[in-house]
């Protein structure tokens, strides 16, 4: 188990380039299964979850070539469907949440798709009903082995239909779209997710020959085609990482420039951090964050009541950044209520921040009230364990702002979502070292 040692309390300075988007990569990589032709993908982040999925694709028989930093070509012209029945697949698929999105492409192209119950973050229930209800609506037969937690769908032919999703699931929408592009007839998906990463998937599929309209809205119309071809695609920068670096700059009172952020795809993110009192300047396609010498002040609502920051489906605020908002608020002037609607275990890392001296009231599994210190009382260094990707980076930001030397264990959780983080943080002046343990 890896460990970070962080000497906190130092200002940082410089430029940081966000990695390619993790959540986009997990969708796009699965889409290579839809064609026997070559698909080239650029700006792929070098992180554990993505690398696991690339390995899984290799084991499925996909030809994978590493073309350079962040660039790969994929050709699924000889897929080994027998691998889906192997013990190795049941083990590898279980270790990665994003593996669920191979089911839609496999079902569309080969008439069958299987997956063990996926793992991922321990942040609460993450049900798969939306995925499989969509496949059933397209004509697939569903089966589930309760003893092995193994899911399967099979169909001789998928037929387009109208469907209303029970939730605007991003991965569920992506999976259903990838199944529907090769179905017979027309499919409409209402209450579809419309995140930029889902838009990226639809645009890529259209370049491959799919016929998807309504991209960017919550009503997608898909006219099935007989086959898809190859293409080239470039990932967007990771909006969650961009939000993380905004929080890091504020908490450490640092002057940072975040490069090439694709401003037009950030949605509410700049607005929410501005409500926390953080100054963001748009410089071309970069975000410049000046040194917050005098701290930052949380805005109240116009009637004077306490600000609430809650997650919502796009174009609402992403749930993946609520952990960052919470830690940033610990040093603000004022108070904020953080409402995590989607996952009931995601706020359970706040006890670590309380140990560091933060003033946080955990109201229930979904809500926490933060009373900011205004930097009058610095967080204290401590020893912590990273419970999931987003809580892990939040604890790391807290440690970089704290007085003294902190230790964070189980940093593989952070590695799952953040590329070469020690090297990149050291480049802007962070005092951080990595140690590998038993």
PEFEN-V945164 format. One record per pair of residues at least 24 apart in sequence whose ideal C-beta (glycine too) atoms are under 6 Angstrom apart, sorted by the first residue. I is the first residue (numbers start at 1). GAP is how many residues later the second one is. Records with the same first field share a line. If there is no record, write none. Layout:
I=GAP  GAP
This chain:
1=408  409  436
2=409  410  434
3=406  432  434
4=404  407  428  430
5=402  428
6=393  394  400  426
7=398  424
8=391  392  393  394
9=394
10=421
11=241  242  243
12=240  242  416  417  418
13=242  416
14=414
15=242  244
16=229  242  412
17=242
18=219  220  223  224
19=26  219  222  400
20=24  25  215
21=176  214  215  217
22=216  395
23=174
24=173  176  211  212
25=25  210
26=72
27=74  147  174
29=24
30=71  72  75
31=147
32=42  44
33=43  72
34=71  75  194
35=193  194
36=41
37=192  193
38=35  37  192
39=35  191  192
40=33  192
41=31  192
42=29  192
43=27  191  192
44=26
45=374
46=373
47=370  372
48=367  368
49=367
52=44
53=45
56=36
59=24
84=30
90=26
94=25
95=24
101=70  73  74
104=71  74  75
105=73
107=33  46  72
108=71  74
111=44
112=42
113=40
114=38
115=36
116=33  34
117=32
121=267
123=220  222  223  265
124=219  220  221
130=35  36  37  39  42
131=41  44
134=42
135=44
137=24  26
138=41  45
158=25
159=24  25  26
160=25  26  27  64
161=26
162=26
163=26
164=26  27
165=26
168=25  145
170=25  28
173=25
174=24  27
180=42
181=24  29  41
183=41
184=40
185=39
186=37
187=35
188=33
189=31
190=29
191=27
192=26  28
194=24  120
195=119
196=69
204=29
207=24
236=26  29
237=24  25
239=27
240=80
243=26  78  81
244=80  149
246=27
247=77  81  150
248=149
249=40
250=28  42  46  78
251=77  80  146  150
252=148  149
253=38  39
255=35  36
256=33
257=29  31
258=29
259=27
260=25
261=26
267=48
268=49
272=45
275=24
276=52  56
277=55
295=38  79  80
296=36
297=36  37
298=34  36  38
306=29  31
307=29
308=29  31
309=29
310=29  31
311=30  31
320=70
323=67  68  71
324=70
327=67  70  71
329=41  43
330=28  40
331=41  42  44
332=40
333=39  41
334=38
335=36
336=34
337=32
338=30
339=28
340=26
349=38  42
352=32  43
355=27
356=24  26  42  46
378=25
381=24  25
382=24
383=24
384=24
385=24  25
386=24  25  27  28
388=25
389=24  27  28
400=30
